[in-house]
Amino acid sequence: MKKTLFLILMCIAFLHANAQNRQVTGTVKDGKTGETIVGATVLVKGTSNGMTTNNDGNFSISVPDGKTTLLITYLGYFPQEINVANQTNVEVNLLEDAINLDEAVVVG
């Protein structure tokens, strides 16, 4: 009985250890000027886990094991998918989408 209980506990511990998250940090910049982009959205593709970049264009997001793609979006720029595989720090350069920029409407 003790061996069975021990085996079950070891299986639970193994599953918990495999379901770990890792932190990925990075900076989102304008691909042309190199200036940081404040308020860009960073999502883990296939999840609802997301955040926005801070005043310095930086982000830190928890990426579950098995998920390796970040989706970065910002109004007026082309969305970009980044494969972070084993990376813990990335720099993202977004390219301006000048064609669709005139379609934005700002209400004040």
C-alpha positions as MATLAB code, in Angstrom:
seq = 'MKKTLFLILMCIAFLHANAQNRQVTGTVKDGKTGETIVGATVLVKGTSNGMTTNNDGNFSISVPDGKTTLLITYLGYFPQEINVANQTNVEVNLLEDAINLDEAVVVG';
ca = [
       0.000    0.000    0.000;
       2.830    2.413    0.860;
       4.549    1.738   -2.458;
       1.352    2.507   -4.381;
       0.791    5.738   -2.461;
       4.431    6.745   -3.015;
       4.131    6.031   -6.743;
       0.972    8.161   -7.022;
       2.613   11.057   -5.174;
       5.683   10.876   -7.419;
       3.479   10.957  -10.539;
       1.643   14.026   -9.251;
       4.947   15.768   -8.447;
       6.298   14.901  -11.917;
       3.207   16.299  -13.651;
       3.373   19.466  -11.568;
       7.066   19.923  -12.387;
       6.354   19.564  -16.111;
       3.578   22.174  -16.064;
       5.926   25.035  -15.220;
       5.915   28.492  -16.735;
       8.938   30.515  -17.709;
       9.385   34.262  -17.826;
      10.169   35.882  -21.156;
      11.208   39.528  -21.118;
      11.767   41.875  -23.996;
      11.495   45.267  -25.603;
       9.205   46.366  -28.442;
      10.653   49.005  -30.775;
       9.754   50.819  -33.968;
      11.639   48.959  -36.700;
      12.478   52.159  -38.565;
      13.386   54.663  -35.840;
      14.424   52.289  -33.046;
      12.244   54.147  -30.546;
      10.467   52.037  -27.946;
       6.725   51.512  -28.302;
       4.613   52.157  -25.214;
       1.352   50.200  -24.903;
       2.007   47.449  -27.454;
       0.049   44.256  -26.750;
       2.027   41.073  -26.113;
       0.038   37.802  -26.093;
       1.045   34.170  -25.731;
      -0.491   32.717  -28.892;
      -3.224   30.187  -28.168;
      -3.892   31.512  -24.656;
      -5.560   34.493  -23.029;
      -2.292   35.387  -21.285;
      -1.240   38.872  -22.326;
       0.023   42.259  -21.267;
       1.066   45.656  -22.618;
       4.515   47.186  -22.769;
       5.469   49.727  -20.096;
       6.737   53.314  -20.474;
      10.114   52.017  -21.653;
       8.611   49.577  -24.192;
       9.529   46.602  -21.976;
       7.451   43.550  -21.093;
       7.741   40.443  -18.949;
       5.286   37.638  -19.603;
       4.820   34.143  -18.231;
       4.952   31.570  -21.040;
       3.606   28.063  -20.317;
       5.729   25.118  -21.389;
       4.602   23.918  -24.791;
       3.727   27.439  -25.938;
       6.517   29.118  -27.871;
       4.930   31.922  -29.894;
       4.294   35.496  -28.822;
       1.957   37.744  -30.832;
       2.833   41.440  -30.667;
       0.386   44.055  -31.957;
       0.108   47.836  -31.939;
      -2.186   50.213  -33.834;
      -0.521   51.412  -37.033;
       1.995   48.551  -37.146;
       1.978   45.104  -38.718;
       1.360   42.347  -36.127;
       4.379   40.157  -35.534;
       4.717   36.598  -34.259;
       7.932   35.725  -32.431;
       9.025   32.158  -31.716;
      10.662   32.318  -28.286;
      11.466   28.559  -28.035;
      14.273   28.565  -25.426;
      14.817   32.329  -25.327;
      14.254   34.339  -22.168;
      14.904   37.800  -23.618;
      13.763   39.097  -27.025;
      13.835   42.365  -28.935;
      10.887   42.954  -31.253;
      10.986   45.476  -34.104;
       7.533   46.325  -35.465;
       7.149   47.709  -38.968;
       4.773   50.555  -39.671;
       1.564   49.763  -41.554;
       1.094   53.119  -43.258;
      -1.671   51.813  -45.568;
      -4.095   50.960  -42.766;
      -3.089   53.883  -40.557;
      -5.541   56.238  -42.279;
      -8.405   53.915  -41.305;
      -8.021   54.684  -37.568;
     -10.615   56.996  -36.047;
      -9.847   58.823  -32.822;
     -12.754   60.126  -30.749;
     -11.985   62.685  -28.050;
];
